[in-house]
């Protein structure tokens, strides 16, 4: 969580990014919790993100601005 928060702060501050988007497997609740603790907000679902090992292509989308 700390590393994600630090890198995100750097990208938004020093690099001037408008937003950062993270996507997680729907069942990966630990990654989702890390994203939320680092200041990301879940804002939707990506229907065809990428094919995960289990064949799933749906992903949860998190954004930090």
OpenMM code with the backbone's topology and positions (N, CA, C; nanometers):
from openmm import Vec3, app, unit

residues = "UNK UNK UNK UNK UNK UNK UNK UNK UNK UNK UNK UNK UNK UNK UNK UNK UNK UNK UNK UNK UNK UNK UNK UNK UNK UNK UNK UNK UNK UNK UNK UNK UNK UNK UNK UNK UNK UNK UNK UNK UNK UNK UNK UNK UNK UNK UNK UNK UNK UNK UNK UNK UNK UNK UNK UNK UNK UNK UNK UNK UNK UNK UNK UNK UNK".split()
positions = [
    Vec3(0.0827, -0.1188, 0.0000),
    Vec3(0.0000, 0.0000, 0.0000),
    Vec3(0.0872, 0.1253, 0.0000),
    Vec3(0.1874, 0.1248, 0.0839),
    Vec3(0.2744, 0.2431, 0.0936),
    Vec3(0.3446, 0.2697, -0.0385),
    Vec3(0.3965, 0.1665, -0.1016),
    Vec3(0.4656, 0.1836, -0.2300),
    Vec3(0.3713, 0.2364, -0.3369),
    Vec3(0.2520, 0.1803, -0.3442),
    Vec3(0.1545, 0.2271, -0.4432),
    Vec3(0.1185, 0.3729, -0.4175),
    Vec3(0.1004, 0.4086, -0.2925),
    Vec3(0.0672, 0.5469, -0.2576),
    Vec3(0.1804, 0.6418, -0.2970),
    Vec3(0.3050, 0.6034, -0.2678),
    Vec3(0.4196, 0.6887, -0.3003),
    Vec3(0.4360, 0.7071, -0.4510),
    Vec3(0.4271, 0.5987, -0.5257),
    Vec3(0.4407, 0.6077, -0.6719),
    Vec3(0.3256, 0.6885, -0.7303),
    Vec3(0.2061, 0.6683, -0.6802),
    Vec3(0.0899, 0.7424, -0.7293),
    Vec3(0.1037, 0.8914, -0.7001),
    Vec3(0.1466, 0.9259, -0.5787),
    Vec3(0.1688, 1.0663, -0.5435),
    Vec3(0.2716, 1.1289, -0.6378),
    Vec3(0.3787, 1.0560, -0.6659),
    Vec3(0.4837, 1.1044, -0.7549),
    Vec3(0.4306, 1.1253, -0.8967),
    Vec3(0.3544, 1.0286, -0.9470),
    Vec3(0.3007, 1.0402, -1.0828),
    Vec3(0.2041, 1.1585, -1.0948),
    Vec3(0.1193, 1.1752, -0.9952),
    Vec3(0.0215, 1.2841, -0.9991),
    Vec3(0.0861, 1.4202, -0.9726),
    Vec3(0.1849, 1.4218, -0.8867),
    Vec3(0.2495, 1.5476, -0.8499),
    Vec3(0.3627, 1.5865, -0.9425),
    Vec3(0.4705, 1.5106, -0.9370),
    Vec3(0.5913, 1.5426, -1.0136),
    Vec3(0.5728, 1.5276, -1.1642),
    Vec3(0.5049, 1.4225, -1.2064),
    Vec3(0.4897, 1.3976, -1.3498),
    Vec3(0.3685, 1.4677, -1.4094),
    Vec3(0.2789, 1.5137, -1.3240),
    Vec3(0.1633, 1.5882, -1.3708),
    Vec3(0.0540, 1.5044, -1.4363),
    Vec3(0.0476, 1.3764, -1.4033),
    Vec3(-0.0591, 1.2914, -1.4584),
    Vec3(-0.1944, 1.3402, -1.4078),
    Vec3(-0.2945, 1.3361, -1.4941),
    Vec3(-0.4296, 1.3772, -1.4549),
    Vec3(-0.4989, 1.2709, -1.3704),
    Vec3(-0.4738, 1.1457, -1.4055),
    Vec3(-0.5327, 1.0345, -1.3312),
    Vec3(-0.4506, 0.9090, -1.3541),
    Vec3(-0.4674, 0.8142, -1.2633),
    Vec3(-0.4038, 0.6834, -1.2752),
    Vec3(-0.5143, 0.5797, -1.2659),
    Vec3(-0.5105, 0.4837, -1.3539),
    Vec3(-0.6121, 0.3787, -1.3577),
    Vec3(-0.5462, 0.2449, -1.3258),
    Vec3(-0.6081, 0.1704, -1.2349),
    Vec3(-0.5654, 0.0341, -1.2023),
    Vec3(-0.6814, -0.0600, -1.2325),
    Vec3(-0.6510, -0.1791, -1.2787),
    Vec3(-0.7536, -0.2805, -1.3015),
    Vec3(-0.7152, -0.4068, -1.2258),
    Vec3(-0.8141, -0.4720, -1.1659),
    Vec3(-0.7894, -0.5946, -1.0909),
    Vec3(-0.8881, -0.7025, -1.1324),
    Vec3(-0.8473, -0.8257, -1.1104),
    Vec3(-0.9375, -0.9389, -1.1291),
    Vec3(-1.0520, -0.9231, -1.0290),
    Vec3(-1.1746, -0.9536, -1.0682),
    Vec3(-1.2889, -0.9361, -0.9776),
    Vec3(-1.2770, -1.0104, -0.8447),
    Vec3(-1.2053, -1.1208, -0.8428),
    Vec3(-1.1919, -1.1986, -0.7189),
    Vec3(-1.0687, -1.1613, -0.6371),
    Vec3(-0.9869, -1.0692, -0.6859),
    Vec3(-0.8644, -1.0326, -0.6151),
    Vec3(-0.8943, -0.9204, -0.5155),
    Vec3(-0.9596, -0.9572, -0.4076),
    Vec3(-1.0026, -0.8581, -0.3085),
    Vec3(-0.8850, -0.7940, -0.2358),
    Vec3(-0.7735, -0.8625, -0.2252),
    Vec3(-0.6565, -0.8032, -0.1593),
    Vec3(-0.6002, -0.6876, -0.2408),
    Vec3(-0.5892, -0.7048, -0.3725),
    Vec3(-0.5419, -0.5951, -0.4581),
    Vec3(-0.6402, -0.4795, -0.4567),
    Vec3(-0.7671, -0.5106, -0.4522),
    Vec3(-0.8691, -0.4059, -0.4470),
    Vec3(-0.8574, -0.3265, -0.3175),
    Vec3(-0.8311, -0.3953, -0.2085),
    Vec3(-0.8152, -0.3286, -0.0788),
    Vec3(-0.6904, -0.2399, -0.0780),
    Vec3(-0.5818, -0.2868, -0.1370),
    Vec3(-0.4598, -0.2058, -0.1467),
    Vec3(-0.4885, -0.0793, -0.2256),
    Vec3(-0.5564, -0.0937, -0.3388),
    Vec3(-0.5899, 0.0228, -0.4214),
    Vec3(-0.6719, 0.1237, -0.3414),
    Vec3(-0.7715, 0.0776, -0.2703),
    Vec3(-0.8564, 0.1682, -0.1929),
    Vec3(-0.7792, 0.2357, -0.0794),
    Vec3(-0.6935, 0.1608, -0.0113),
    Vec3(-0.6123, 0.2212, 0.0956),
    Vec3(-0.5145, 0.3251, 0.0406),
    Vec3(-0.4754, 0.3103, -0.0864),
    Vec3(-0.3820, 0.4044, -0.1492),
    Vec3(-0.4552, 0.5234, -0.2117),
    Vec3(-0.5863, 0.5320, -0.1910),
    Vec3(-0.6608, 0.6477, -0.2368),
    Vec3(-0.7344, 0.6306, -0.3679),
    Vec3(-0.7389, 0.5105, -0.4200),
    Vec3(-0.8103, 0.4836, -0.5452),
    Vec3(-0.9572, 0.4560, -0.5153),
    Vec3(-1.0416, 0.4897, -0.6112),
    Vec3(-1.1851, 0.4692, -0.5990),
    Vec3(-1.2307, 0.3779, -0.7115),
    Vec3(-1.3070, 0.2770, -0.6777),
    Vec3(-1.3609, 0.1890, -0.7813),
    Vec3(-1.4652, 0.2667, -0.8605),
    Vec3(-1.4475, 0.2699, -0.9931),
    Vec3(-1.5403, 0.3494, -1.0728),
    Vec3(-1.6004, 0.2735, -1.1905),
    Vec3(-1.5890, 0.1425, -1.1891),
    Vec3(-1.6551, 0.0681, -1.2959),
    Vec3(-1.5936, -0.0666, -1.3237),
    Vec3(-1.6381, -0.1203, -1.4354),
    Vec3(-1.5945, -0.2525, -1.4800),
    Vec3(-1.5456, -0.2393, -1.6227),
    Vec3(-1.4370, -0.3078, -1.6532),
    Vec3(-1.3866, -0.3151, -1.7900),
    Vec3(-1.4245, -0.4535, -1.8418),
    Vec3(-1.5079, -0.4584, -1.9434),
    Vec3(-1.5595, -0.5856, -1.9955),
    Vec3(-1.4502, -0.6736, -2.0571),
    Vec3(-1.3637, -0.6137, -2.1354),
    Vec3(-1.2589, -0.6902, -2.2049),
    Vec3(-1.1232, -0.6292, -2.1737),
    Vec3(-1.0769, -0.6508, -2.0538),
    Vec3(-0.9502, -0.5921, -2.0093),
    Vec3(-0.8318, -0.6696, -2.0673),
    Vec3(-0.8143, -0.7893, -2.0209),
    Vec3(-0.7081, -0.8796, -2.0642),
    Vec3(-0.7509, -1.0181, -2.0200),
    Vec3(-0.6886, -1.1185, -2.0728),
    Vec3(-0.7259, -1.2534, -2.0304),
    Vec3(-0.6387, -1.2951, -1.9129),
    Vec3(-0.7032, -1.3127, -1.7995),
    Vec3(-0.6338, -1.3598, -1.6804),
    Vec3(-0.6102, -1.5109, -1.6923),
    Vec3(-0.5330, -1.5661, -1.6011),
    Vec3(-0.5004, -1.7088, -1.6044),
    Vec3(-0.6230, -1.7988, -1.6068),
    Vec3(-0.7310, -1.7545, -1.5422),
    Vec3(-0.8522, -1.8369, -1.5368),
    Vec3(-0.9455, -1.8134, -1.6565),
    Vec3(-0.9012, -1.7328, -1.7523),
    Vec3(-0.9811, -1.7058, -1.8709),
    Vec3(-1.0725, -1.5857, -1.8591),
    Vec3(-1.0818, -1.5284, -1.7400),
    Vec3(-1.1643, -1.4106, -1.7176),
    Vec3(-1.1081, -1.2924, -1.7955),
    Vec3(-1.1959, -1.2130, -1.8566),
    Vec3(-1.1525, -1.0901, -1.9235),
    Vec3(-1.2113, -0.9664, -1.8572),
    Vec3(-1.3054, -0.9833, -1.7678),
    Vec3(-1.3674, -0.8731, -1.6958),
    Vec3(-1.2761, -0.8290, -1.5818),
    Vec3(-1.2636, -0.6983, -1.5605),
    Vec3(-1.1805, -0.6466, -1.4525),
    Vec3(-1.2507, -0.5304, -1.3844),
    Vec3(-1.2207, -0.5110, -1.2571),
    Vec3(-1.2698, -0.3942, -1.1843),
    Vec3(-1.1705, -0.2805, -1.2075),
    Vec3(-1.2239, -0.1618, -1.2293),
    Vec3(-1.1422, -0.0442, -1.2596),
    Vec3(-1.1407, 0.0480, -1.1387),
    Vec3(-1.0198, 0.0923, -1.1024),
    Vec3(-0.9997, 0.1869, -0.9929),
    Vec3(-0.9258, 0.3087, -1.0465),
    Vec3(-0.9640, 0.4270, -0.9984),
    Vec3(-0.9025, 0.5516, -1.0458),
    Vec3(-0.8605, 0.6370, -0.9279),
    Vec3(-0.7490, 0.7024, -0.9479),
    Vec3(-0.7054, 0.8055, -0.8519),
    Vec3(-0.6710, 0.9310, -0.9295),
    Vec3(-0.7238, 1.0414, -0.8826),
    Vec3(-0.7007, 1.1710, -0.9499),
    Vec3(-0.6273, 1.2653, -0.8586),
] * unit.nanometer
topology = app.Topology()
chain = topology.addChain("A")
for resn in residues:
    res = topology.addResidue(resn, chain)
    for name in ("N", "CA", "C"):
        topology.addAtom(name, app.Element.getBySymbol(name[0]), res)
